[in-house]
């Protein structure tokens, strides 16, 4: 099972935090690359690598808008060296944190080209490129050993899912947690893999945003903001989850802030049942049902993305998922 964290922790405490998580059984750690909304994910990835031994460590996610593919490629190779081969490079189009910088998310063609250029640089190739948002002029990495680093694409929409199915090593999936949404996403991933003639679909990690707690109202409040993200970013999942179109439009119109945690006014419009279907909110019995769904669909990893306000409550969510996964017949 996994954990996805924003690097907002005290740097001198983070090593102990991730070391404890590894002891709980967390085998994937993902750190957000959130521009002004958090601290530097690559610095925190270094802290994680130096204080753990087995867990994989990845970005969730870098984008080709704020980080030129060559800059990202060097950062990833460096992390691969520091972690002794445990790094996972998560990349996506970028999301609302880009707005504060005056940018928009990358178009799909830019993302795919960035992935191609990054892999060529990792292989030691000299790359010349001048299209789709970035350029390289006989670019090559001068220091660092060529490596094949697992590359994960963050995806929700059908076109990105199919592209990821064609070319990615893994997928960070944001599709809610209800079976209909997950099945919809998997069908598009598999369609892309089939088009590319791949024998199997890429590895899939599902992010569950929210909180695991006995107090359901507290847990629901933690999950509301990510539920409000879907109407304005991935509306197909709202229809699959049964949210009326007019309410989805109201939420989209009310959505504000630079990222999902700031969408409080929009989040208040959502019914509890919809929040339950889109987020991780409830006690361990709810988690067991999610783990069962993941196992039935062949999901490779379920990662908790805690969204509560305190360090202690976030860590409790990660620990609760780890404990429940360890007790489940099929580990996440």
Secondary structure, DSSP 8 states (H G I E B T S, - for coil): -EEEE-S-S-HHHHHHHHHHHHHHT--EEEE---GGGSS-HHHHHHHHHHT-SS-EEEES-EETTTS-HHHHHHHHHHHHHHTTS-EEEEEES--GGGGGGT-----HHHHHHHHHHHHHHHTT--EEEEETTEEEEEE---SS------EEEEE-SHHHHHHHHHH-SEEEE-S-SSHHHHHHHHHHHHHHHHHTT-SS--EEEEEEEEEE-S-HHHHHHHHHHHHHHHHHH-THHHHHTT--HHHHHHHHHH--SSSGGG-HHHHTTS-HHHHHHHSEEE-HHHHHHHHHHHHHHT-SEEEEEE--SSHHHHHHHHHHHHHHHHHSSS--
